[in-house]
């Protein structure tokens, strides 16, 4: 509900003629319309009630209408899409128009700079934090991004010497190619040292040639033998040329299917 008819467009007659206030009285409704709060928050059926002193928003109604959730913090609240969990709006506690503008700018720069910490923002924009404590700013997106989870147990049975077991995987295609036109890369990771080599590729079928070059470099530069090549069951590792090369050099190919 709003007291200012200029905020809604178009203003049309409302089926609801009166509303009840907390003191038990009733006050007239002169019409209803639509209101755009932000680029992502559009509200319909806004009642115009001239006797109100403040604009009022029903949390239960907005969550049902926009299919969103509302999370309240001590000094602000955020609106999130209930399916994607992406933020579609943010409201700050009003402590005067100037203070509200500064807090809005702080949140704007927080998002604009890739969710920079508020301590860092305070050093960049000390004037914005003149009357605001950084402890009052909490971003749930930042907290989720910093959370940790260990899905894989620590394994201590590494290879006793370098290059005995080599892990390999292919990534791609990238939506944006490199300057040389590569959209894929293949990695070769030493099981003992976790040293990683990364080779760019224009097509996935370059894995065969790149492994041969990598294997020759290992033998020449480090005087070492690769005994096991471990990869997923991707077709680029199942080519007849690569399998023949591995067999000729006595390299065992381990495939770990369904393992990223």
Secondary structure as UniProt FT lines:
FT   HELIX           5..7
FT   STRAND          9..12
FT   STRAND          18..20
FT   TURN            22..23
FT   STRAND          26..28
FT   STRAND          31..36
FT   STRAND          42..48
FT   TURN            50..51
FT   HELIX           59..66
FT   STRAND          68..72
FT   STRAND          76..81
FT   TURN            82..84
FT   STRAND          87..92
FT   HELIX           97..112
FT   TURN            113..114
FT   HELIX           118..124
FT   HELIX           126..129
FT   TURN            130..131
FT   HELIX           134..136
FT   HELIX           140..145
FT   TURN            162..163
FT   STRAND          165..172
FT   TURN            179..180
FT   STRAND          184..190
FT   TURN            191..193
FT   STRAND          196..201
FT   HELIX           204..206
FT   HELIX           207..222
FT   STRAND          228..231
FT   HELIX           235..237
FT   HELIX           240..248
FT   TURN            249..250
FT   STRAND          252..255
FT   TURN            257..258
//
